[in-house]
């Protein structure tokens, strides 16, 4: 179930995939069987796809000075809230309420994509993404990932690229 350069092969469409198609971005969709009992959606994706965890990025929603903000960090690490706040010009950050994140992005937890969100939020992409030709992020549904160049992700989301993750 892959899609390369605008040709989807049976993966189904999500707002993230539609946004990539509309932008004419080069990407590949990867589908896998999601286990609802899994404790870590990102690690499950890395294992299912056979991709090193440093190339699979999770999408987290935080509040920076009261405003919802998206952080995209490797599944092998964790979000540094202070670094996120600094990266987006804020002073204080905390993880957002999951219900508010789902309502605002239009995606469910574990399937939040940085692309095609209901409301475009300020976004920060961890600088480690630049070490890879392509990275994987959620395509907007559990069990569905999209692989694309980190520069394309940053451009399409208007993301600031900064060191926002810790190992």
N, C-alpha and C positions, 0 to 999 in steps of 0.2 A: 504494500500500500504506500507507494511513494509518489511524490510529485516533484518534478524537476522543471524549473524554468517555465512555470505556467501550465503544466499538464498533470492534473491530479489523476490518481489511479485508485478509485474506490475508497478513499479515506473519509469522505464526508466533508461538508464545509462548515466552517465556524467563522465568526466575525474576524478572527486573526488571519485565517487563510484568505478570506475575501479582501482584507486590507492589503495583504501581500500581493495578491493578484492585481488589484487595482493600481498598486504602485509599480507593477512590472518587475518586482524583485525576483532574484534568483533564490530559490529555496527548495527544500525537499521535505516532504511530510513523512513521518514515521509513526506507524500505529503499532500498539502492542496490547496484550491482554492485561488489563488493570486488575489487581487484587484489592478489593475493598478493605481487607484486613491489614494491608501494608502500613507500617508505622511511618515511612518516609516516601512520599510520592516521587521526589527527585531521585533518590537512590534507586528506587524501583525502576524508573525510566532509564537511568544509566546502565543498570544491570540488564534490563530487557533489550536494550538497543546495542549492548556490547560496546559502549562508549565510556571512556575514562570519566569519572565523576567531575573532574576539573573542566570538562567541556560541556557538561549539562548544567544549565543555570535555572535556578528557581526564581519565581516572581513573588516578591513579598510586598505587602502594602503596610506602610507606616504612616504615622502622623508627625509632620514636622511643623512645629509652631502652630498646631491645630489644623493644618491642611494635609489632606491625604496625598501621599507621595509613593511612587513605585520604586522598589529597589530590586535589581536583577543581579543575583550573586550565585557563585558556583554551589552546587549541592554538596560539595565536599567541605564547605566552610559555613560560616554564619555571618549574619549582618552585624556590622559595627554601627550602632545607632548614632553615636557621636560623629563618626566619619560621614554618615549619610547626611546628617543635619548640616555639617560644614560644606559638603559637596553641593548642596542645593541652596546655600546661603541662609540657612536657618540656625537657630540656637539650640533647640531641644527636640529630640525625636523619641517616639515610643511606638510600639507595634499598634496597628489600627485594630479596632473591633472587627472580628471576622465578618459579621453581618454587614457592617458598613462597607467593608472591602468588596463583598459579593454584590451588594446593591449598586455600588458606584461603578464597578468594572463590568458588571453583567455576566461574570463568570463565577463558578463555584470554587471553593477552596480546594486546592490540589489541582485545579485546572485553570487558574488565573494566568492569562497570557499578557505580556507587556504590549501586545498588538491588538488593535480592534476593540479597545475598551469602549464601553457605553459613554463614559466621560473621560476625555484625555487628561491624564494626571501628569504632574512633573515626574520625571523618571531619571534614575541614576543607574548606570551600568558599571559593574566592577571592572577596573582596569585590567584584571587578569584575562578578560575576554580577548584582549588584543594579542595574546600569545598564541591564539589559535586561528586557523584559516576560517573555520566555521565553528559555531556553537549551537547547542540545542536548547530551545525554550518551549514552554507549553504552547500548544496550538489552540488552546481554549477548551480543552476537554481532557479529563483524566484518561490516560492511555493513548494520547495523541501529542506528538512533539513535532516541532518544525525546526529544521536545521538551516541556518543562514550565516552569512558573514557578519561578524560583530559590528563592522562599520555600517552595514545596511540596517541592523537593528537599531543602532544609535541614531542614524539618520531618520528612520521612519517613526521613531518614538520621541525624537527631539531630546534624547538622553544626554546628560552630562556623563562623561566617562571619568571615573575617579576610583581610588582605592577605598572601597566601602565594605569589603569583606575581611574577615580574619579567619585563619586556618582552623 
